[in-house]
Amino acid sequence: MLRRRPVPTVAAIFVAGFLCSPGVNAHDAGTGWYYPPSCCDGNGAIGDCQMIPADSVTEAPDGFAVVLFPGDHHLVTRKQSFRIPYGSEIRSGDGNYHICLYPTQATAFCFFAPPGSV
């Protein structure tokens, strides 16, 4: 006779397996390094951090000027402009620009710049 497990037990095993799986998670930058947990407020499948096109970033006298359009970051639904003061950027682990938007698409929470970009 086959013994049935209670649904909560099966659900707990499934969730634990999903959370412990080695696949991509919200902190994974996708290129061999990870965003610091303090920058990422993702849900495990979709994060708020993402690589952005290099041409969306320019260096100005007072910091990085970042202009994002829909498609440049998965959270951006309309044009967003940010000024990131020099010294507040975090070194990128893959030589690309990345930005974490939280709590809304209009707030740059963490910004990553490649080494030597200033």
N, CA, C and O atoms as a GROMACS GRO file, in nm:
protein
  472
    1MET      N    1   0.084  -0.118   0.000
    1MET     CA    2   0.000   0.000   0.000
    1MET      C    3   0.089   0.125   0.000
    1MET      O    4   0.183   0.135   0.079
    2LEU      N    5   0.058   0.218  -0.087
    2LEU     CA    6   0.134   0.340  -0.100
    2LEU      C    7   0.085   0.443   0.000
    2LEU      O    8  -0.034   0.472   0.009
    3ARG      N    9   0.178   0.496   0.073
    3ARG     CA   10   0.142   0.597   0.174
    3ARG      C   11   0.154   0.736   0.113
    3ARG      O   12   0.256   0.768   0.053
    4ARG      N   13   0.054   0.817   0.126
    4ARG     CA   14   0.053   0.952   0.070
    4ARG      C   15   0.110   1.050   0.170
    4ARG      O   16   0.080   1.045   0.289
    5ARG      N   17   0.194   1.141   0.120
    5ARG     CA   18   0.249   1.246   0.206
    5ARG      C   19   0.150   1.362   0.211
    5ARG      O   20   0.082   1.391   0.112
    6PRO      N   21   0.143   1.427   0.323
    6PRO     CA   22   0.056   1.545   0.330
    6PRO      C   23   0.106   1.653   0.234
    6PRO      O   24   0.226   1.667   0.213
    7VAL      N   25   0.016   1.728   0.176
    7VAL     CA   26   0.049   1.832   0.078
    7VAL      C   27   0.149   1.934   0.135
    7VAL      O   28   0.241   1.971   0.063
    8PRO      N   29   0.135   1.980   0.259
    8PRO     CA   30   0.233   2.078   0.310
    8PRO      C   31   0.376   2.023   0.309
    8PRO      O   32   0.470   2.099   0.284
    9THR      N   33   0.395   1.894   0.335
    9THR     CA   34   0.528   1.835   0.334
    9THR      C   35   0.585   1.833   0.193
    9THR      O   36   0.701   1.868   0.173
   10VAL      N   37   0.505   1.794   0.096
   10VAL     CA   38   0.549   1.792  -0.043
   10VAL      C   39   0.581   1.934  -0.090
   10VAL      O   40   0.682   1.956  -0.157
   11ALA      N   41   0.498   2.028  -0.055
   11ALA     CA   42   0.522   2.168  -0.093
   11ALA      C   43   0.651   2.220  -0.030
   11ALA      O   44   0.728   2.291  -0.096
   12ALA      N   45   0.675   2.187   0.094
   12ALA     CA   46   0.797   2.233   0.162
   12ALA      C   47   0.921   2.175   0.096
   12ALA      O   48   1.022   2.244   0.081
   13ILE      N   49   0.915   2.049   0.056
   13ILE     CA   50   1.029   1.986  -0.012
   13ILE      C   51   1.054   2.054  -0.147
   13ILE      O   52   1.168   2.079  -0.183
   14PHE      N   53   0.947   2.082  -0.219
   14PHE     CA   54   0.961   2.150  -0.349
   14PHE      C   55   1.023   2.288  -0.332
   14PHE      O   56   1.117   2.322  -0.405
   15VAL      N   57   0.974   2.367  -0.239
   15VAL     CA   58   1.027   2.502  -0.216
   15VAL      C   59   1.173   2.496  -0.174
   15VAL      O   60   1.254   2.574  -0.224
   16ALA      N   61   1.208   2.407  -0.083
   16ALA     CA   62   1.347   2.394  -0.039
   16ALA      C   63   1.438   2.357  -0.156
   16ALA      O   64   1.548   2.411  -0.168
   17GLY      N   65   1.393   2.267  -0.240
   17GLY     CA   66   1.472   2.230  -0.357
   17GLY      C   67   1.491   2.345  -0.453
   17GLY      O   68   1.599   2.362  -0.509
   18PHE      N   69   1.387   2.423  -0.473
   18PHE     CA   70   1.395   2.538  -0.562
   18PHE      C   71   1.492   2.642  -0.508
   18PHE      O   72   1.575   2.695  -0.582
   19LEU      N   73   1.483   2.671  -0.380
   19LEU     CA   74   1.569   2.772  -0.319
   19LEU      C   75   1.715   2.729  -0.313
   19LEU      O   76   1.804   2.814  -0.315
   20CYS      N   77   1.741   2.601  -0.306
   20CYS     CA   78   1.878   2.551  -0.296
   20CYS      C   79   1.936   2.511  -0.431
   20CYS      O   80   2.050   2.466  -0.437
   21SER      N   81   1.861   2.525  -0.537
   21SER     CA   82   1.910   2.483  -0.668
   21SER      C   83   2.024   2.573  -0.712
   21SER      O   84   2.027   2.690  -0.677
   22PRO      N   85   2.119   2.519  -0.790
   22PRO     CA   86   2.234   2.596  -0.833
   22PRO      C   87   2.206   2.686  -0.953
   22PRO      O   88   2.300   2.746  -1.007
   23GLY      N   89   2.083   2.699  -0.995
   23GLY     CA   90   2.050   2.780  -1.111
   23GLY      C   91   2.066   2.929  -1.085
   23GLY      O   92   2.113   2.970  -0.978
   24VAL      N   93   2.028   3.007  -1.182
   24VAL     CA   94   2.038   3.152  -1.172
   24VAL      C   95   1.946   3.202  -1.061
   24VAL      O   96   1.833   3.155  -1.046
   25ASN      N   97   1.996   3.296  -0.984
   25ASN     CA   98   1.911   3.357  -0.882
   25ASN      C   99   1.920   3.507  -0.893
   25ASN      O  100   1.994   3.559  -0.977
   26ALA      N  101   1.848   3.577  -0.810
   26ALA     CA  102   1.838   3.723  -0.820
   26ALA      C  103   1.972   3.793  -0.797
   26ALA      O  104   1.988   3.906  -0.841
   27HIS      N  105   2.066   3.730  -0.730
   27HIS     CA  106   2.196   3.793  -0.703
   27HIS      C  107   2.299   3.762  -0.811
   27HIS      O  108   2.407   3.820  -0.811
   28ASP      N  109   2.268   3.671  -0.902
   28ASP     CA  110   2.360   3.628  -1.006
   28ASP      C  111   2.362   3.732  -1.118
   28ASP      O  112   2.260   3.760  -1.180
   29ALA      N  113   2.481   3.788  -1.143
   29ALA     CA  114   2.494   3.886  -1.250
   29ALA      C  115   2.494   3.820  -1.387
   29ALA      O  116   2.483   3.888  -1.489
   30GLY      N  117   2.505   3.688  -1.390
   30GLY     CA  118   2.497   3.616  -1.516
   30GLY      C  119   2.628   3.605  -1.591
   30GLY      O  120   2.632   3.543  -1.698
   31THR      N  121   2.735   3.661  -1.540
   31THR     CA  122   2.863   3.657  -1.610
   31THR      C  123   2.976   3.609  -1.519
   31THR      O  124   3.092   3.643  -1.539
   32GLY      N  125   2.940   3.530  -1.418
   32GLY     CA  126   3.042   3.471  -1.333
   32GLY      C  127   3.067   3.543  -1.202
   32GLY      O  128   3.159   3.506  -1.129
   33TRP      N  129   2.990   3.641  -1.170
   33TRP     CA  130   3.002   3.708  -1.040
   33TRP      C  131   2.863   3.738  -0.988
   33TRP      O  132   2.764   3.722  -1.059
   34TYR      N  133   2.856   3.782  -0.864
   34TYR     CA  134   2.727   3.802  -0.798
   34TYR      C  135   2.716   3.943  -0.743
   34TYR      O  136   2.813   4.000  -0.694
   35TYR      N  137   2.595   3.999  -0.751
   35TYR     CA  138   2.570   4.128  -0.687
   35TYR      C  139   2.574   4.110  -0.536
   35TYR      O  140   2.531   4.007  -0.485
   36PRO      N  141   2.625   4.209  -0.464
   36PRO     CA  142   2.622   4.198  -0.318
   36PRO      C  143   2.477   4.189  -0.270
   36PRO      O  144   2.391   4.260  -0.322
   37PRO      N  145   2.448   4.103  -0.173
   37PRO     CA  146   2.311   4.090  -0.122
   37PRO      C  147   2.252   4.224  -0.076
   37PRO      O  148   2.131   4.243  -0.082
   38SER      N  149   2.337   4.314  -0.029
   38SER     CA  150   2.287   4.444   0.017
   38SER      C  151   2.232   4.529  -0.097
   38SER      O  152   2.159   4.625  -0.072
   39CYS      N  153   2.265   4.495  -0.221
   39CYS     CA  154   2.216   4.571  -0.337
   39CYS      C  155   2.095   4.508  -0.402
   39CYS      O  156   2.025   4.574  -0.480
   40CYS      N  157   2.069   4.385  -0.372
   40CYS     CA  158   1.967   4.312  -0.447
   40CYS      C  159   1.845   4.285  -0.361
   40CYS      O  160   1.855   4.229  -0.251
   41ASP      N  161   1.731   4.324  -0.412
   41ASP     CA  162   1.605   4.299  -0.341
   41ASP      C  163   1.515   4.212  -0.426
   41ASP      O  164   1.392   4.223  -0.420
   42GLY      N  165   1.575   4.124  -0.504
   42GLY     CA  166   1.498   4.039  -0.593
   42GLY      C  167   1.426   3.929  -0.519
   42GLY      O  168   1.442   3.911  -0.399
   43ASN      N  169   1.346   3.856  -0.593
   43ASN     CA  170   1.263   3.752  -0.534
   43ASN      C  171   1.316   3.611  -0.560
   43ASN      O  172   1.244   3.514  -0.536
   44GLY      N  173   1.438   3.597  -0.606
   44GLY     CA  174   1.494   3.465  -0.633
   44GLY      C  175   1.488   3.427  -0.780
   44GLY      O  176   1.573   3.352  -0.826
   45ALA      N  177   1.393   3.477  -0.852
   45ALA     CA  178   1.382   3.448  -0.994
   45ALA      C  179   1.411   3.573  -1.075
   45ALA      O  180   1.481   3.568  -1.177
   46ILE      N  181   1.359   3.684  -1.031
   46ILE     CA  182   1.381   3.813  -1.098
   46ILE      C  183   1.434   3.910  -0.996
   46ILE      O  184   1.372   3.932  -0.892
   47GLY      N  185   1.547   3.967  -1.023
   47GLY     CA  186   1.606   4.064  -0.932
   47GLY      C  187   1.581   4.205  -0.979
   47GLY      O  188   1.513   4.228  -1.079
   48ASP      N  189   1.636   4.298  -0.906
   48ASP     CA  190   1.625   4.437  -0.946
   48ASP      C  191   1.756   4.490  -1.001
   48ASP      O  192   1.766   4.607  -1.037
   49CYS      N  193   1.858   4.403  -1.010
   49CYS     CA  194   1.989   4.439  -1.064
   49CYS      C  195   2.003   4.378  -1.204
   49CYS      O  196   1.957   4.268  -1.231
   50GLN      N  197   2.069   4.455  -1.292
   50GLN     CA  198   2.087   4.406  -1.428
   50GLN      C  199   2.198   4.482  -1.496
   50GLN      O  200   2.222   4.599  -1.465
   51MET      N  201   2.267   4.416  -1.590
   51MET     CA  202   2.364   4.483  -1.674
   51MET      C  203   2.289   4.581  -1.764
   51MET      O  204   2.178   4.553  -1.809
   52ILE      N  205   2.351   4.696  -1.788
   52ILE     CA  206   2.290   4.797  -1.874
   52ILE      C  207   2.386   4.829  -1.988
   52ILE      O  208   2.506   4.806  -1.975
   53PRO      N  209   2.334   4.881  -2.099
   53PRO     CA  210   2.422   4.911  -2.213
   53PRO      C  211   2.525   5.019  -2.177
   53PRO      O  212   2.494   5.116  -2.108
   54ALA      N  213   2.647   5.000  -2.225
   54ALA     CA  214   2.753   5.096  -2.198
   54ALA      C  215   2.718   5.234  -2.252
   54ALA      O  216   2.758   5.335  -2.194
   55ASP      N  217   2.645   5.240  -2.362
   55ASP     CA  218   2.612   5.371  -2.419
   55ASP      C  219   2.503   5.444  -2.341
   55ASP      O  220   2.467   5.557  -2.376
   56SER      N  221   2.450   5.382  -2.236
   56SER     CA  222   2.353   5.452  -2.150
   56SER      C  223   2.423   5.527  -2.038
   56SER      O  224   2.359   5.596  -1.958
   57VAL      N  225   2.557   5.514  -2.031
   57VAL     CA  226   2.635   5.578  -1.925
   57VAL      C  227   2.737   5.674  -1.987
   57VAL      O  228   2.811   5.637  -2.078
   58THR      N  229   2.740   5.796  -1.936
   58THR     CA  230   2.844   5.891  -1.975
   58THR      C  231   2.907   5.947  -1.847
   58THR      O  232   2.843   5.953  -1.742
   59GLU      N  233   3.032   5.987  -1.859
   59GLU     CA  234   3.102   6.045  -1.745
   59GLU      C  235   3.093   6.196  -1.754
   59GLU      O  236   3.133   6.256  -1.853
   60ALA      N  237   3.039   6.257  -1.650
   60ALA     CA  238   3.023   6.401  -1.641
   60ALA      C  239   3.119   6.453  -1.533
   60ALA      O  240   3.178   6.372  -1.461
   61PRO      N  241   3.136   6.584  -1.521
   61PRO     CA  242   3.228   6.637  -1.420
   61PRO      C  243   3.194   6.595  -1.276
   61PRO      O  244   3.284   6.578  -1.193
   62ASP      N  245   3.066   6.578  -1.247
   62ASP     CA  246   3.026   6.550  -1.108
   62ASP      C  247   2.984   6.404  -1.086
   62ASP      O  248   2.939   6.369  -0.976
   63GLY      N  249   2.999   6.319  -1.187
   63GLY     CA  250   2.962   6.178  -1.169
   63GLY      C  251   2.915   6.115  -1.298
   63GLY      O  252   2.924   6.174  -1.405
   64PHE      N  253   2.864   5.994  -1.285
   64PHE     CA  254   2.811   5.920  -1.399
   64PHE      C  255   2.670   5.968  -1.429
   64PHE      O  256   2.588   5.981  -1.338
   65ALA      N  257   2.642   5.994  -1.555
   65ALA     CA  258   2.507   6.025  -1.600
   65ALA      C  259   2.453   5.899  -1.667
   65ALA      O  260   2.510   5.849  -1.764
   66VAL      N  261   2.344   5.848  -1.614
   66VAL     CA  262   2.285   5.724  -1.664
   66VAL      C  263   2.145   5.756  -1.716
   66VAL      O  264   2.062   5.811  -1.644
   67VAL      N  265   2.120   5.721  -1.841
   67VAL     CA  266   1.988   5.738  -1.900
   67VAL      C  267   1.943   5.602  -1.951
   67VAL      O  268   2.007   5.542  -2.038
   68LEU      N  269   1.831   5.554  -1.897
   68LEU     CA  270   1.776   5.424  -1.934
   68LEU      C  271   1.642   5.439  -2.003
   68LEU      O  272   1.560   5.522  -1.965
   69PHE      N  273   1.623   5.358  -2.104
   69PHE     CA  274   1.497   5.352  -2.177
   69PHE      C  275   1.436   5.213  -2.159
   69PHE      O  276   1.507   5.119  -2.122
   70PRO      N  277   1.308   5.198  -2.185
   70PRO     CA  278   1.250   5.064  -2.180
   70PRO      C  279   1.332   4.967  -2.266
   70PRO      O  280   1.367   4.997  -2.380
   71GLY      N  281   1.361   4.852  -2.208
   71GLY     CA  282   1.445   4.753  -2.277
   71GLY      C  283   1.588   4.754  -2.228
   71GLY      O  284   1.659   4.654  -2.242
   72ASP      N  285   1.633   4.865  -2.169
   72ASP     CA  286   1.770   4.871  -2.115
   72ASP      C  287   1.780   4.797  -1.982
   72ASP      O  288   1.888   4.747  -1.947
   73HIS      N  289   1.672   4.789  -1.910
   73HIS     CA  290   1.662   4.720  -1.780
   73HIS      C  291   1.521   4.667  -1.770
   73HIS      O  292   1.426   4.736  -1.809
   74HIS      N  293   1.504   4.546  -1.717
   74HIS     CA  294   1.371   4.484  -1.720
   74HIS      C  295   1.266   4.556  -1.635
   74HIS      O  296   1.147   4.531  -1.653
   75LEU      N  297   1.307   4.644  -1.544
   75LEU     CA  298   1.209   4.718  -1.464
   75LEU      C  299   1.170   4.853  -1.524
   75LEU      O  300   1.073   4.915  -1.481
   76VAL      N  301   1.246   4.899  -1.623
   76VAL     CA  302   1.223   5.033  -1.679
   76VAL      C  303   1.110   5.028  -1.782
   76VAL      O  304   1.117   4.956  -1.881
   77THR      N  305   1.006   5.108  -1.756
   77THR     CA  306   0.893   5.117  -1.848
   77THR      C  307   0.882   5.254  -1.915
   77THR      O  308   0.803   5.272  -2.007
   78ARG      N  309   0.962   5.350  -1.868
   78ARG     CA  310   0.970   5.483  -1.930
   78ARG      C  311   1.110   5.538  -1.906
   78ARG      O  312   1.182   5.487  -1.820
   79LYS      N  313   1.148   5.639  -1.979
   79LYS     CA  314   1.283   5.696  -1.967
   79LYS      C  315   1.312   5.733  -1.821
   79LYS      O  316   1.232   5.796  -1.753
   80GLN      N  317   1.431   5.692  -1.776
   80GLN     CA  318   1.477   5.724  -1.641
   80GLN      C  319   1.617   5.781  -1.650
   80GLN      O  320   1.702   5.730  -1.723
   81SER      N  321   1.642   5.889  -1.575
   81SER     CA  322   1.775   5.951  -1.572
   81SER      C  323   1.827   5.953  -1.428
   81SER      O  324   1.753   5.982  -1.334
   82PHE      N  325   1.955   5.921  -1.414
   82PHE     CA  326   2.018   5.917  -1.283
   82PHE      C  327   2.152   5.988  -1.287
   82PHE      O  328   2.219   5.989  -1.390
   83ARG      N  329   2.192   6.046  -1.176
   83ARG     CA  330   2.326   6.102  -1.159
   83ARG      C  331   2.389   6.025  -1.044
   83ARG      O  332   2.340   6.028  -0.932
   84ILE      N  333   2.498   5.955  -1.072
   84ILE     CA  334   2.567   5.875  -0.972
   84ILE      C  335   2.698   5.946  -0.940
   84ILE      O  336   2.788   5.949  -1.024
   85PRO      N  337   2.712   6.004  -0.820
   85PRO     CA  338   2.835   6.077  -0.786
   85PRO      C  339   2.957   5.984  -0.788
   85PRO      O  340   2.950   5.868  -0.749
   86TYR      N  341   3.069   6.038  -0.835
   86TYR     CA  342   3.193   5.961  -0.831
   86TYR      C  343   3.222   5.922  -0.687
   86TYR      O  344   3.202   6.001  -0.594
   87GLY      N  345   3.270   5.801  -0.670
   87GLY     CA  346   3.301   5.749  -0.538
   87GLY      C  347   3.190   5.665  -0.479
   87GLY      O  348   3.212   5.589  -0.385
   88SER      N  349   3.069   5.676  -0.534
   88SER     CA  350   2.958   5.594  -0.484
   88SER      C  351   2.935   5.470  -0.572
   88SER      O  352   2.853   5.385  -0.538
   89GLU      N  353   3.006   5.462  -0.683
   89GLU     CA  354   2.994   5.344  -0.768
   89GLU      C  355   3.065   5.225  -0.703
   89GLU      O  356   3.154   5.242  -0.620
   90ILE      N  357   3.023   5.106  -0.743
   90ILE     CA  358   3.083   4.981  -0.697
   90ILE      C  359   3.154   4.920  -0.816
   90ILE      O  360   3.103   4.924  -0.928
   91ARG      N  361   3.270   4.863  -0.794
   91ARG     CA  362   3.346   4.804  -0.904
   91ARG      C  363   3.270   4.683  -0.961
   91ARG      O  364   3.228   4.593  -0.888
   92SER      N  365   3.252   4.684  -1.091
   92SER     CA  366   3.184   4.575  -1.160
   92SER      C  367   3.276   4.454  -1.165
   92SER      O  368   3.397   4.466  -1.182
   93GLY      N  369   3.217   4.337  -1.149
   93GLY     CA  370   3.294   4.213  -1.152
   93GLY      C  371   3.317   4.156  -1.290
   93GLY      O  372   3.386   4.056  -1.304
   94ASP      N  373   3.260   4.219  -1.393
   94ASP     CA  374   3.274   4.164  -1.528
   94ASP      C  375   3.312   4.266  -1.634
   94ASP      O  376   3.312   4.234  -1.753
   95GLY      N  377   3.343   4.390  -1.593
   95GLY     CA  378   3.383   4.491  -1.690
   95GLY      C  379   3.267   4.560  -1.760
   95GLY      O  380   3.288   4.632  -1.857
   96ASN      N  381   3.144   4.539  -1.713
   96ASN     CA  382   3.025   4.602  -1.770
   96ASN      C  383   2.958   4.690  -1.666
   96ASN      O  384   2.985   4.679  -1.546
   97TYR      N  385   2.871   4.778  -1.712
   97TYR     CA  386   2.790   4.859  -1.622
   97TYR      C  387   2.668   4.780  -1.578
   97TYR      O  388   2.609   4.706  -1.658
   98HIS      N  389   2.630   4.795  -1.453
   98HIS     CA  390   2.511   4.732  -1.397
   98HIS      C  391   2.444   4.833  -1.306
   98HIS      O  392   2.509   4.921  -1.250
   99ILE      N  393   2.312   4.819  -1.290
   99ILE     CA  394   2.240   4.905  -1.197
   99ILE      C  395   2.131   4.824  -1.127
   99ILE      O  396   2.069   4.736  -1.186
  100CYS      N  397   2.110   4.856  -1.001
  100CYS     CA  398   2.002   4.796  -0.922
  100CYS      C  399   1.900   4.905  -0.894
  100CYS      O  400   1.934   5.010  -0.839
  101LEU      N  401   1.777   4.881  -0.932
  101LEU     CA  402   1.671   4.979  -0.913
  101LEU      C  403   1.579   4.930  -0.802
  101LEU      O  404   1.521   4.822  -0.810
  102TYR      N  405   1.567   5.011  -0.698
  102TYR     CA  406   1.482   4.974  -0.584
  102TYR      C  407   1.457   5.096  -0.498
  102TYR      O  408   1.551   5.171  -0.476
  103PRO      N  409   1.338   5.121  -0.449
  103PRO     CA  410   1.220   5.037  -0.452
  103PRO      C  411   1.136   5.054  -0.579
  103PRO      O  412   1.041   4.980  -0.601
  104THR      N  413   1.171   5.153  -0.662
  104THR     CA  414   1.098   5.172  -0.788
  104THR      C  415   1.199   5.186  -0.901
  104THR      O  416   1.319   5.195  -0.877
  105GLN      N  417   1.149   5.187  -1.023
  105GLN     CA  418   1.237   5.205  -1.138
  105GLN      C  419   1.303   5.342  -1.140
  105GLN      O  420   1.398   5.363  -1.215
  106ALA      N  421   1.254   5.435  -1.060
  106ALA     CA  422   1.308   5.570  -1.057
  106ALA      C  423   1.418   5.590  -0.953
  106ALA      O  424   1.466   5.702  -0.936
  107THR      N  425   1.457   5.483  -0.883
  107THR     CA  426   1.557   5.495  -0.777
  107THR      C  427   1.674   5.402  -0.804
  107THR      O  428   1.658   5.280  -0.806
  108ALA      N  429   1.792   5.460  -0.827
  108ALA     CA  430   1.914   5.380  -0.844
  108ALA      C  431   1.967   5.348  -0.705
  108ALA      O  432   2.014   5.436  -0.633
  109PHE      N  433   1.960   5.220  -0.669
  109PHE     CA  434   2.000   5.176  -0.536
  109PHE      C  435   2.149   5.143  -0.532
  109PHE      O  436   2.218   5.183  -0.438
  110CYS      N  437   2.200   5.072  -0.632
  110CYS     CA  438   2.342   5.041  -0.646
  110CYS      C  439   2.380   5.056  -0.793
  110CYS      O  440   2.302   5.023  -0.882
  111PHE      N  441   2.500   5.105  -0.816
  111PHE     CA  442   2.550   5.124  -0.952
  111PHE      C  443   2.690   5.064  -0.960
  111PHE      O  444   2.775   5.091  -0.875
  112PHE      N  445   2.713   4.982  -1.063
  112PHE     CA  446   2.840   4.914  -1.082
  112PHE      C  447   2.907   4.966  -1.208
  112PHE      O  448   2.844   4.973  -1.314
  113ALA      N  449   3.034   5.004  -1.197
  113ALA     CA  450   3.110   5.054  -1.311
  113ALA      C  451   3.234   4.968  -1.330
  113ALA      O  452   3.290   4.917  -1.233
  114PRO      N  453   3.277   4.952  -1.455
  114PRO     CA  454   3.397   4.873  -1.480
  114PRO      C  455   3.522   4.942  -1.424
  114PRO      O  456   3.524   5.064  -1.411
  115PRO      N  457   3.622   4.865  -1.390
  115PRO     CA  458   3.747   4.924  -1.343
  115PRO      C  459   3.804   5.019  -1.449
  115PRO      O  460   3.798   4.990  -1.569
  116GLY      N  461   3.857   5.131  -1.405
  116GLY     CA  462   3.918   5.226  -1.496
  116GLY      C  463   3.821   5.314  -1.570
  116GLY      O  464   3.859   5.384  -1.664
  117SER      N  465   3.694   5.313  -1.530
  117SER     CA  466   3.595   5.394  -1.602
  117SER      C  467   3.600   5.540  -1.560
  117SER      O  468   3.540   5.625  -1.626
  118VAL      N  469   3.671   5.571  -1.454
  118VAL     CA  470   3.685   5.712  -1.412
  118VAL      C  471   3.828   5.754  -1.427
  118VAL      O  472   3.863   5.869  -1.398
   0.00000   0.00000   0.00000
